[in-house]
Every structure is written in structure tokens, then in C-alpha cells.
Amino acid sequence: MQQLIQVWTALDMRRKLIVLGATLAMFAAVIALSRMASAPSMALLYSGLEPSTSGEVVTALEQQNVPYEIRGNAIYVDVARRDALRMTLAAQGLPANGTKGYELLDSLTGFGTTSRMFDAAYWRAKEGELARTIASSPQIAFARVHIANSSGDLFRSNRDPSASVTVKSSGTGVSDAHARALTFLIASSVAGLTPDKVTIMDENGALLGTSAGNAAAGAAAKGQSDELRARILRLVEARVGQGNAVVEVAVDTVSEREEISERLIDPDSLIAISTDTEERSSENSGSAGRGVTVASNLPDGDAANGGGQSREQDSETRERVNYEFSETRREVLRPAGSVRRISVAILVNDLQSLNEEGGSDTQPRSEEELNDLKALVASAAGLDTSRGDEVTIRSMAFEPVEPAGVSATGLVAGSATMDVNSLARLGLLGLVALGLGIFVLRPILTRPPIEAAPQPPALTGTIEPGDLPENALPESDPAELPGPARPDPMERFRELIGERQDESIQVLQSWLAEKGEKV
């Protein structure tokens, strides 16, 4: 403390003002940074809400005395209370979704509600529920669903339903896989709706997942190729070693749905499948009538004999045989995604060996080994040569890969929950404290204390022989002396008078007093 007092007293007025200003500035900066560090770190609570919904959320936060910030259309709160506030607001039904679901049906009554009105309300409720389900994803901020269904129209034949969806991403975008998932979600939620009848559009007007069938087929083909690749790579690396093989599998799939119906009839193959025989017979007997003549009128004529007898017999047989040709019926259904062709390409590293000089030499693998690997791969992948599947395997030297280095994972990099703003504030506060210690306190503390200059002897008005140092007043002319010019004694005397004004005035007063007494 004594050292600080000595240093402070040794400074002139200008330096004292500089030290005071720097100290006050550093003190104000430390206080400001401390307040910034102690202030809560704000995190996003909700964004992209409708103005009415945002007002309801802000009102609820004010009722709970929660500090918040509004930045554009986003609401920020303390990061430590964000999750708890979201659950609390969700319990209060906030933020309220502008799209209504099945609660629309609660307002309908049996009186005055026609079937057409009920169908319209039902489809509105269905659209609202689907929009809520889609908007529940973190990647989607808003969604709207429209379903076209003509089942309630009595004067028009029923058509297959279709759906159109408009989504707005929350900033990360909607991937094709997510769009395909939404397509199948909507198709499975509406009876009779197929994925190819669903259209999804983003806020920029771009179509997402335009062909659900082709997308599903492509996803299935990718899954099959990845599975085959992993299986083949595991098999090949068991022989050549890990990292010494590269496997690529291409699966060509059918992208369209195909249905084939065939009916084959062999005209040379007649087969009796049924025989129907019918027999009919008839017999008729009676007198044969004769014409009236003179003889028939006589007693002994033909009339006395009673006439002649006649007899008829008829027989008929019918046989009907039914024949059928040999017929073959075949129906083939080939859904989209069935494998059309598989191609496998394998690259293995050459064999490494040491030469006489201690270096490394490479030599390709033998054809026998490659053929054995090819046979194993064809068997493991289930390849069919009649379908056009093929395997290509080659042995080549791999280029050495330089290691990119090892990234050390420290405390800051490994902690996912570390607040970057808090770290920046703490770092800035540390830099200010370090600068204060290095540039302000350290020079003051390490500066050697300034010794007080020896006080000159009191002025009495007379100069004694021992008061001046030797050679102070040379007898010769100072201009004639060799070396640098020496100061003028009178100039030095004037400087002493200027430094010791009070004592000089006292000496002059004493001189004047002595002269007055003599007079």
C-alpha cells in the first residue's frame, strides 16, 4: 500500500488523470460484462405463429411474470425455463392451432343437419387432423390438407379420392424421404386413397415426392443394394482383409406396375366332358278306312267284313356329346420394385510384399483366387445369370491415403448442451480482466519507486566557498574550454530561484530589511 501511495504521489497531474480515466473505464466495462454474464440467455420459444396466437402466448407469459423478447415473428425466453414453459403453455392449449379437427363434429346436432352438411364437416375435420399430425413434426411449421372426395355426390359416379398438401418448413427444409413418408401417411388415413394421388407442395411452390410409386421403388432398390453390398463386403474382407476391398452394387428395379393375363387354347386336344343320349319310340294301330263303293253296300260285300286293321311303329335315338378344348389361364402381377437385374463390381487391393531393399512391392492376385471370390459373391448375392446378373472383380493397387489427423474432443466440443453465448461472455470478461491486470495494474506495481530529489541547501543570500562544487565557476571563459559547453552560472541561479520561489522571496525580503536598517 505504501508503494502505491509513493507511486501515486510521484505521478504528475496529467498521468493521474489518465490513470483515473482508465480505471473508471475498466471498472465500467467489468460491471457491464458482469451484467451481461449474469443476464439470462434467451432461447427460441415459438416462431412463425399467427399474430393472434402470438398475442395469446405473450399474454400468458406476462401473467406468469416471465421475461421475454420479441424478435420479428419469434418469441424468446430464458433458456433454463424454455422447456418448462412449453409444457405449461401446452397444458393451457397454447399455441392454439388455427386448424380445427374432430371438434367440428361436436357442434353438429341431429336437428337441422343434413347428410351433405355432415359429410362436409367430416371431411373438414379429417383435413384438420391430418394437418395437425403433419405440423407436429419439428421440420414443419405449418401444413394444410385438401381432400377431394365425390362419394357424397348422388348424381355423379364415385371417383377415387385425391389429396393436395401444402407445407411450410421451419427453416431446415423438407427432405424427399420426409415427403414420401407424408405421402403414405395421408394415403393410409383416407379410405381408397393411393399414394400416387397425393401431391405435396412446399412454400416455394416446389413439388415434393412427385412420384410416390417410383420413390417407393427407388427406396426399395437402395435398401436391397445396401444390404447386398454389406453382405458381399463382409464376405470379401474375410479373405483380403479389412479396408482392402471396395464393393458397389447396382440393382435395376421395375418402376412400373405390370399385370399380365394369358389364356391359351390347344385346338388339337379335344376332350369329351359329357354325353347325352335320348331315345324315343311310338306305335299307332287302327282300322284302315276304305272308300264307299257298290260292293260295300251289298250284304256280302266289304262292308260286312268290318274293314281292314292298320299298325304304325316309330323309333328315334339322339346322342349329344360335349367336347372342350384344353385351356391354360395365367395371370402374372409384377409390382413396382421387383428386381430386373443386379450388377456387382468389386475392387480388391493387390498383395503387399517386402523386397530385398526393405521396401514394399505389390503384385496382383491370381486369377484362381479372383474366380473363387466371384463364385462366392454370386452365391451370396443370389445372382441369376438368365436374368442378366453379372459380377466383375478386379485386383488393383490402392492409392495410399494420408491420415487427416486426429481431432481431439475436449470439454467444449464434447458438451452438446454448452451455451455458446455464455462461453463468449465469460471469455470476453476474462480478456478484460487480463487486459486490466497487464496494462494498468502491472505497470503501476512493477514501476520502481521514485526517490525524492535531494533538497538544495537553504538560501541565505551569501555563497560560501563550500556551497558550490569544484570547478562550478571556472576562471577561464567557458567558450574556450574544450568539450561540450557548460551551463551559465547565472542561468542555473535563475532556475534555482524559479524552483525555490518562496525561499527566494524571503532572501530578498531579508536583503531589503538589512539595507533599510543601514540607511
PLY file of the C-alpha trace (Angstrom):
ply
format ascii 1.0
element vertex 519
property float x
property float y
property float z
element edge 518
property int vertex1
property int vertex2
end_header
0.00 0.00 0.00
2.89 2.34 0.84
4.39 1.57 -2.55
1.14 2.51 -4.31
0.99 5.78 -2.38
4.57 6.60 -3.34
3.89 5.78 -7.00
0.74 7.89 -6.95
2.46 10.87 -5.38
5.30 10.63 -7.87
2.94 10.99 -10.87
2.16 14.36 -12.35
-1.36 15.66 -12.80
-1.72 14.52 -16.43
-0.74 10.95 -15.62
-3.01 10.90 -12.61
-5.95 11.89 -14.80
-5.05 9.17 -17.33
-4.87 6.52 -14.60
-8.20 7.65 -13.12
-9.91 7.59 -16.54
-8.53 4.15 -17.42
-9.54 2.77 -14.03
-13.09 4.14 -14.34
-13.39 2.79 -17.91
-12.19 -0.65 -16.88
-14.50 -0.63 -13.89
-17.49 0.26 -16.08
-16.54 -2.45 -18.63
-16.25 -5.07 -15.88
-19.65 -4.09 -14.48
-21.26 -4.21 -17.94
-19.76 -7.60 -18.73
-20.78 -8.92 -15.35
-24.35 -7.85 -16.01
-24.23 -9.44 -19.43
-22.86 -12.67 -17.98
-25.45 -12.73 -15.23
-28.31 -11.87 -17.62
-30.39 -14.89 -18.74
-29.52 -16.44 -22.08
-32.53 -16.17 -24.35
-33.66 -19.14 -26.44
-36.37 -19.53 -29.06
-39.76 -20.45 -27.64
-42.02 -20.22 -30.71
-41.68 -18.72 -34.17
-43.85 -18.36 -37.25
-47.09 -18.10 -35.26
-50.11 -16.16 -36.39
-50.46 -12.69 -34.81
-53.50 -13.69 -32.75
-51.78 -16.81 -31.48
-48.61 -14.87 -30.66
-50.68 -12.39 -28.65
-52.21 -15.21 -26.61
-48.76 -16.64 -25.86
-47.39 -13.21 -24.83
-50.39 -12.64 -22.55
-49.82 -15.98 -20.85
-46.13 -15.16 -20.33
-46.98 -11.79 -18.80
-49.44 -13.41 -16.42
-46.68 -15.73 -15.22
-44.17 -12.82 -14.90
-41.81 -14.47 -17.35
-39.31 -12.14 -19.10
-39.44 -12.48 -22.87
-38.14 -10.85 -26.03
-39.87 -10.47 -29.38
-37.58 -10.59 -32.40
-39.59 -10.32 -35.58
-42.17 -13.10 -35.51
-40.27 -15.12 -32.89
-40.64 -15.19 -29.10
-37.53 -15.76 -26.94
-37.43 -16.70 -23.25
-34.80 -17.79 -20.74
-33.14 -20.97 -21.96
-33.36 -22.51 -18.49
-37.17 -22.14 -18.45
-37.96 -22.78 -22.11
-38.89 -26.47 -21.85
-40.97 -25.96 -18.71
-42.79 -23.04 -20.35
-43.58 -25.09 -23.43
-45.20 -27.79 -21.31
-47.07 -25.23 -19.22
-48.39 -23.44 -22.29
-49.31 -26.74 -23.91
-51.41 -27.58 -20.85
-53.26 -24.30 -21.44
-53.82 -25.15 -25.10
-51.23 -22.71 -26.41
-50.19 -22.05 -29.03
-53.67 -22.69 -30.36
-53.67 -24.30 -33.78
-55.80 -22.37 -36.23
-56.85 -25.62 -37.90
-59.73 -27.44 -36.23
-60.13 -31.19 -36.23
-62.76 -33.55 -34.98
-64.07 -30.92 -32.56
-66.03 -29.57 -35.54
-68.32 -32.57 -35.22
-69.16 -31.70 -31.62
-71.19 -28.67 -32.71
-73.38 -30.70 -35.05
-76.77 -31.82 -33.82
-79.36 -34.14 -35.27
-81.81 -31.29 -35.85
-81.31 -29.30 -39.00
-78.14 -31.15 -40.07
-78.42 -32.85 -43.42
-76.23 -35.69 -44.57
-74.48 -33.38 -47.01
-73.62 -30.95 -44.21
-72.34 -33.79 -42.05
-70.15 -35.11 -44.87
-68.67 -31.63 -45.43
-67.94 -31.23 -41.72
-66.45 -34.71 -41.55
-64.01 -34.07 -44.37
-63.06 -30.71 -42.87
-62.35 -32.46 -39.58
-60.30 -35.12 -41.41
-58.23 -32.43 -43.15
-57.66 -30.60 -39.86
-56.49 -33.74 -38.06
-54.07 -34.59 -40.86
-52.73 -31.02 -40.85
-52.15 -31.25 -37.09
-50.32 -34.53 -37.46
-48.08 -33.15 -40.19
-47.36 -29.90 -38.29
-46.32 -31.87 -35.19
-43.02 -32.67 -36.92
-40.16 -30.33 -35.87
-39.19 -29.79 -39.52
-42.63 -28.41 -40.48
-44.05 -25.17 -39.11
-47.39 -25.13 -40.91
-49.44 -27.56 -43.00
-52.73 -27.55 -44.80
-54.51 -30.54 -46.35
-57.25 -30.66 -49.00
-59.06 -33.91 -49.82
-61.20 -34.26 -52.95
-63.85 -36.95 -52.48
-67.00 -37.39 -54.61
-68.58 -40.20 -52.58
-71.38 -37.92 -51.36
-72.46 -36.81 -54.84
-75.55 -38.81 -55.78
-75.63 -37.62 -59.39
-72.07 -38.49 -60.27
-70.25 -41.79 -60.35
-67.84 -42.25 -57.48
-64.25 -41.45 -58.33
-61.08 -42.28 -56.49
-60.22 -39.63 -53.88
-57.17 -37.41 -54.19
-55.34 -35.10 -51.80
-53.15 -31.99 -52.01
-50.92 -30.81 -49.17
-49.12 -27.51 -48.63
-46.32 -27.47 -46.05
-44.04 -24.74 -44.71
-40.72 -25.81 -43.31
-39.31 -24.43 -40.07
-36.02 -23.50 -41.74
-34.34 -26.88 -42.19
-36.32 -27.83 -45.30
-38.35 -30.93 -46.07
-36.37 -33.84 -47.48
-37.64 -36.22 -50.14
-37.75 -39.07 -47.65
-39.91 -36.96 -45.31
-42.21 -36.04 -48.21
-42.60 -39.71 -49.16
-43.44 -40.56 -45.56
-46.11 -37.85 -45.52
-47.49 -39.19 -48.79
-48.01 -42.67 -47.38
-49.32 -41.23 -44.11
-52.08 -39.33 -45.89
-52.85 -42.22 -48.25
-53.28 -44.64 -45.37
-55.53 -42.20 -43.48
-58.15 -41.87 -46.22
-60.07 -44.89 -47.44
-59.49 -45.58 -51.14
-56.66 -43.05 -51.47
-53.46 -44.26 -53.14
-50.03 -42.63 -52.76
-49.91 -41.64 -56.42
-53.00 -39.46 -55.86
-51.27 -37.33 -53.19
-49.46 -34.11 -54.14
-47.21 -32.24 -51.67
-46.01 -28.68 -52.29
-43.73 -26.51 -50.17
-43.93 -22.76 -49.51
-41.73 -22.06 -52.55
-44.10 -23.82 -54.93
-41.86 -26.85 -55.49
-43.36 -30.32 -55.60
-42.06 -32.81 -53.06
-42.16 -36.57 -53.66
-43.78 -36.17 -57.07
-43.95 -39.90 -57.85
-44.75 -42.00 -54.82
-44.60 -45.27 -56.71
-41.22 -44.56 -58.27
-39.96 -43.17 -54.98
-41.02 -46.29 -53.14
-39.41 -48.45 -55.80
-36.21 -46.40 -55.62
-36.13 -46.66 -51.83
-36.64 -50.42 -52.04
-33.87 -50.74 -54.62
-31.50 -48.68 -52.46
-32.29 -50.84 -49.45
-31.61 -54.02 -51.40
-28.36 -52.67 -52.84
-27.13 -51.57 -49.39
-27.96 -54.96 -47.91
-26.20 -56.82 -50.74
-23.21 -54.51 -50.54
-22.78 -55.09 -46.80
-23.13 -58.84 -47.26
-20.62 -59.00 -50.12
-18.14 -56.66 -48.42
-18.19 -58.76 -45.26
-17.53 -61.88 -47.32
-14.69 -60.41 -49.40
-12.94 -58.69 -46.47
-12.82 -62.02 -44.66
-10.32 -63.06 -47.33
-8.48 -59.88 -48.41
-8.59 -58.07 -45.06
-10.45 -55.04 -43.81
-10.02 -51.95 -45.95
-8.65 -53.91 -48.91
-11.91 -54.19 -50.86
-14.42 -51.82 -52.40
-17.85 -53.17 -53.36
-20.52 -51.44 -55.41
-23.92 -52.98 -56.15
-26.41 -51.69 -58.72
-29.96 -53.05 -58.53
-32.16 -52.33 -61.54
-35.80 -52.49 -60.50
-39.11 -52.28 -62.31
-40.51 -48.82 -61.80
-43.99 -49.51 -63.18
-46.66 -51.92 -62.07
-47.33 -54.67 -64.64
-50.21 -57.14 -64.79
-50.26 -59.91 -67.43
-53.27 -62.16 -68.13
-53.00 -65.01 -70.67
-55.48 -67.63 -71.96
-54.05 -70.44 -74.11
-56.32 -72.91 -76.03
-54.97 -76.05 -77.74
-57.15 -76.87 -80.77
-55.69 -80.40 -81.12
-56.77 -81.55 -77.68
-60.48 -82.42 -77.78
-61.84 -83.85 -74.57
-65.41 -85.20 -74.22
-66.63 -83.79 -70.98
-70.31 -85.01 -71.21
-72.54 -87.36 -73.31
-76.32 -87.00 -73.54
-78.33 -89.87 -75.22
-82.07 -89.57 -75.90
-84.31 -92.39 -77.31
-87.97 -92.04 -78.33
-90.35 -94.69 -79.81
-94.09 -94.52 -80.81
-96.64 -97.14 -82.09
-100.10 -96.50 -83.66
-102.75 -99.18 -84.58
-106.40 -98.90 -86.09
-108.73 -99.82 -88.86
-107.93 -98.77 -92.25
-110.77 -96.90 -93.82
-111.91 -97.75 -97.39
-113.85 -95.86 -99.92
-117.67 -96.31 -100.41
-118.48 -98.45 -103.48
-121.38 -100.58 -104.78
-119.75 -103.65 -103.33
-119.57 -102.15 -99.90
-123.28 -101.67 -99.91
-124.05 -105.33 -100.64
-124.69 -107.72 -97.79
-121.78 -109.86 -98.76
-119.60 -107.03 -99.71
-116.62 -105.39 -97.96
-118.90 -103.64 -95.57
-119.95 -106.90 -93.96
-116.32 -107.76 -93.14
-115.84 -104.63 -90.99
-112.81 -103.22 -92.86
-109.00 -103.85 -92.55
-106.67 -103.16 -89.44
-103.52 -100.79 -89.68
-100.44 -100.58 -87.31
-97.58 -97.94 -87.22
-94.34 -98.01 -85.13
-91.75 -95.15 -84.91
-88.33 -95.17 -83.06
-85.84 -92.23 -82.66
-82.45 -92.08 -80.90
-80.46 -88.89 -80.26
-76.95 -88.62 -78.76
-75.20 -85.37 -77.87
-71.52 -85.28 -76.87
-69.95 -82.08 -75.41
-66.27 -81.53 -76.18
-63.90 -78.96 -74.61
-60.53 -77.70 -75.80
-57.50 -77.75 -73.47
-57.14 -74.25 -71.99
-54.39 -72.64 -69.89
-55.02 -69.44 -67.91
-52.13 -67.46 -66.43
-52.17 -64.16 -64.55
-48.86 -62.51 -63.67
-48.68 -59.43 -61.41
-45.36 -57.63 -61.29
-45.46 -54.83 -58.73
-43.16 -51.83 -58.93
-39.87 -52.54 -57.22
-39.27 -56.07 -58.41
-35.66 -56.78 -59.35
-34.90 -56.71 -63.04
-31.12 -57.01 -62.99
-28.24 -56.93 -60.48
-24.69 -55.84 -61.25
-21.84 -56.20 -58.76
-18.41 -54.57 -59.13
-15.61 -55.48 -56.69
-12.14 -53.94 -56.48
-9.59 -55.67 -54.24
-6.16 -54.46 -53.27
-3.05 -56.12 -54.61
-0.89 -58.27 -52.39
1.80 -56.43 -50.45
5.28 -57.94 -50.05
8.72 -56.80 -48.86
11.57 -56.64 -51.33
15.24 -57.18 -50.65
15.83 -53.48 -50.05
13.21 -53.37 -47.32
10.64 -51.57 -49.45
7.12 -52.62 -50.34
6.16 -54.30 -53.61
2.67 -55.08 -54.92
1.55 -57.91 -57.15
-1.95 -58.65 -58.44
-3.90 -61.56 -57.06
-4.10 -64.75 -59.03
-6.96 -65.49 -61.42
-7.82 -68.60 -59.44
-8.36 -66.56 -56.29
-10.44 -64.00 -58.16
-12.61 -66.73 -59.69
-13.19 -68.29 -56.29
-14.22 -64.91 -54.88
-16.51 -64.37 -57.87
-18.23 -67.69 -57.29
-18.68 -66.94 -53.60
-20.13 -63.49 -54.33
-22.57 -64.86 -56.93
-23.79 -67.43 -54.44
-24.07 -64.99 -51.56
-25.96 -62.38 -53.61
-28.28 -64.91 -55.22
-27.43 -63.81 -58.76
-29.31 -65.26 -61.72
-27.36 -65.39 -64.97
-30.51 -65.99 -67.01
-31.84 -62.64 -65.78
-28.65 -60.89 -66.87
-26.93 -60.56 -63.48
-23.17 -60.22 -63.58
-20.19 -59.90 -61.27
-16.99 -58.03 -62.14
-13.95 -58.40 -59.85
-10.54 -56.89 -60.43
-7.28 -56.74 -58.46
-5.51 -53.37 -58.44
-3.17 -51.49 -56.12
-4.88 -48.99 -53.85
-3.51 -45.48 -53.55
-2.18 -44.75 -50.04
-4.40 -42.43 -48.06
-2.71 -39.88 -45.87
-4.26 -39.64 -42.42
-6.12 -36.40 -41.95
-5.20 -36.24 -38.29
-6.99 -36.93 -35.09
-9.47 -34.40 -33.79
-9.28 -34.14 -30.04
-12.63 -33.90 -28.33
-12.38 -31.62 -25.35
-14.85 -30.36 -22.84
-16.31 -27.69 -25.06
-16.53 -29.88 -28.17
-17.91 -32.85 -26.32
-20.57 -30.99 -24.41
-23.62 -30.65 -26.61
-25.51 -28.59 -24.08
-22.84 -25.91 -23.66
-24.21 -22.42 -24.27
-22.07 -20.64 -26.85
-23.21 -17.17 -25.78
-22.29 -17.82 -22.16
-18.86 -19.05 -23.21
-18.33 -15.95 -25.32
-19.31 -13.68 -22.45
-17.05 -15.46 -19.99
-14.17 -15.33 -22.45
-14.64 -11.61 -23.04
-14.81 -10.99 -19.32
-11.59 -12.91 -18.84
-9.88 -10.91 -21.60
-10.94 -7.63 -19.99
-9.67 -8.76 -16.60
-6.42 -9.90 -18.18
-6.01 -6.59 -20.01
-6.72 -4.68 -16.80
-4.06 -6.65 -14.98
-1.42 -6.42 -17.72
-1.80 -2.87 -18.99
-2.94 -0.99 -15.85
-2.04 -2.72 -12.62
1.16 -4.44 -13.70
2.97 -1.23 -14.88
1.92 0.58 -11.72
3.01 -2.19 -9.38
6.25 -3.07 -11.16
7.46 0.53 -11.64
10.36 1.23 -9.25
9.59 3.89 -6.65
10.84 7.36 -7.49
13.29 8.59 -4.89
12.79 12.11 -3.70
15.31 14.55 -5.11
17.80 15.91 -2.51
16.69 19.23 -1.20
19.03 22.06 -2.10
20.55 23.98 0.78
18.60 26.86 2.10
19.35 30.15 0.51
20.87 32.68 2.90
21.86 35.34 0.43
25.57 34.63 0.68
27.56 31.97 -1.16
30.07 30.23 0.99
33.16 28.66 -0.52
31.87 25.13 0.12
28.38 25.72 -1.22
29.33 25.32 -4.88
31.01 22.24 -6.29
34.51 22.37 -7.53
35.05 23.93 -10.94
31.47 25.29 -10.77
32.75 28.75 -11.68
35.78 28.31 -13.91
38.21 31.18 -14.18
38.57 30.85 -17.93
35.90 31.57 -20.50
33.50 28.62 -20.85
33.56 29.05 -24.59
37.29 28.42 -24.66
37.10 25.20 -22.67
37.41 22.02 -24.67
34.44 19.66 -24.85
30.74 20.46 -24.64
29.58 23.85 -23.50
28.93 24.22 -19.81
25.78 25.89 -18.41
25.86 29.52 -17.48
26.01 30.05 -13.64
23.51 32.88 -13.85
21.09 30.70 -15.80
21.49 27.99 -13.19
20.84 30.61 -10.49
17.67 31.75 -12.22
16.44 28.12 -12.33
17.10 27.76 -8.60
15.13 30.94 -7.93
12.27 29.59 -10.06
12.24 26.26 -8.22
12.53 27.88 -4.73
10.37 30.92 -5.15
9.21 31.11 -1.54
12.71 30.96 -0.13
13.96 33.37 -2.77
11.31 35.89 -1.74
12.33 35.50 1.89
16.00 36.10 0.98
15.10 39.22 -0.98
12.98 40.49 1.89
15.88 39.91 4.28
18.18 41.81 1.91
15.79 44.71 1.76
15.41 44.76 5.52
19.19 44.83 6.02
19.64 47.74 3.57
16.86 49.70 5.24
18.49 49.37 8.66
21.82 50.58 7.27
20.16 53.61 5.81
0 1
1 2
2 3
3 4
4 5
5 6
6 7
7 8
8 9
9 10
10 11
11 12
12 13
13 14
14 15
15 16
16 17
17 18
18 19
19 20
20 21
21 22
22 23
23 24
24 25
25 26
26 27
27 28
28 29
29 30
30 31
31 32
32 33
33 34
34 35
35 36
36 37
37 38
38 39
39 40
40 41
41 42
42 43
43 44
44 45
45 46
46 47
47 48
48 49
49 50
50 51
51 52
52 53
53 54
54 55
55 56
56 57
57 58
58 59
59 60
60 61
61 62
62 63
63 64
64 65
65 66
66 67
67 68
68 69
69 70
70 71
71 72
72 73
73 74
74 75
75 76
76 77
77 78
78 79
79 80
80 81
81 82
82 83
83 84
84 85
85 86
86 87
87 88
88 89
89 90
90 91
91 92
92 93
93 94
94 95
95 96
96 97
97 98
98 99
99 100
100 101
101 102
102 103
103 104
104 105
105 106
106 107
107 108
108 109
109 110
110 111
111 112
112 113
113 114
114 115
115 116
116 117
117 118
118 119
119 120
120 121
121 122
122 123
123 124
124 125
125 126
126 127
127 128
128 129
129 130
130 131
131 132
132 133
133 134
134 135
135 136
136 137
137 138
138 139
139 140
140 141
141 142
142 143
143 144
144 145
145 146
146 147
147 148
148 149
149 150
150 151
151 152
152 153
153 154
154 155
155 156
156 157
157 158
158 159
159 160
160 161
161 162
162 163
163 164
164 165
165 166
166 167
167 168
168 169
169 170
170 171
171 172
172 173
173 174
174 175
175 176
176 177
177 178
178 179
179 180
180 181
181 182
182 183
183 184
184 185
185 186
186 187
187 188
188 189
189 190
190 191
191 192
192 193
193 194
194 195
195 196
196 197
197 198
198 199
199 200
200 201
201 202
202 203
203 204
204 205
205 206
206 207
207 208
208 209
209 210
210 211
211 212
212 213
213 214
214 215
215 216
216 217
217 218
218 219
219 220
220 221
221 222
222 223
223 224
224 225
225 226
226 227
227 228
228 229
229 230
230 231
231 232
232 233
233 234
234 235
235 236
236 237
237 238
238 239
239 240
240 241
241 242
242 243
243 244
244 245
245 246
246 247
247 248
248 249
249 250
250 251
251 252
252 253
253 254
254 255
255 256
256 257
257 258
258 259
259 260
260 261
261 262
262 263
263 264
264 265
265 266
266 267
267 268
268 269
269 270
270 271
271 272
272 273
273 274
274 275
275 276
276 277
277 278
278 279
279 280
280 281
281 282
282 283
283 284
284 285
285 286
286 287
287 288
288 289
289 290
290 291
291 292
292 293
293 294
294 295
295 296
296 297
297 298
298 299
299 300
300 301
301 302
302 303
303 304
304 305
305 306
306 307
307 308
308 309
309 310
310 311
311 312
312 313
313 314
314 315
315 316
316 317
317 318
318 319
319 320
320 321
321 322
322 323
323 324
324 325
325 326
326 327
327 328
328 329
329 330
330 331
331 332
332 333
333 334
334 335
335 336
336 337
337 338
338 339
339 340
340 341
341 342
342 343
343 344
344 345
345 346
346 347
347 348
348 349
349 350
350 351
351 352
352 353
353 354
354 355
355 356
356 357
357 358
358 359
359 360
360 361
361 362
362 363
363 364
364 365
365 366
366 367
367 368
368 369
369 370
370 371
371 372
372 373
373 374
374 375
375 376
376 377
377 378
378 379
379 380
380 381
381 382
382 383
383 384
384 385
385 386
386 387
387 388
388 389
389 390
390 391
391 392
392 393
393 394
394 395
395 396
396 397
397 398
398 399
399 400
400 401
401 402
402 403
403 404
404 405
405 406
406 407
407 408
408 409
409 410
410 411
411 412
412 413
413 414
414 415
415 416
416 417
417 418
418 419
419 420
420 421
421 422
422 423
423 424
424 425
425 426
426 427
427 428
428 429
429 430
430 431
431 432
432 433
433 434
434 435
435 436
436 437
437 438
438 439
439 440
440 441
441 442
442 443
443 444
444 445
445 446
446 447
447 448
448 449
449 450
450 451
451 452
452 453
453 454
454 455
455 456
456 457
457 458
458 459
459 460
460 461
461 462
462 463
463 464
464 465
465 466
466 467
467 468
468 469
469 470
470 471
471 472
472 473
473 474
474 475
475 476
476 477
477 478
478 479
479 480
480 481
481 482
482 483
483 484
484 485
485 486
486 487
487 488
488 489
489 490
490 491
491 492
492 493
493 494
494 495
495 496
496 497
497 498
498 499
499 500
500 501
501 502
502 503
503 504
504 505
505 506
506 507
507 508
508 509
509 510
510 511
511 512
512 513
513 514
514 515
515 516
516 517
517 518
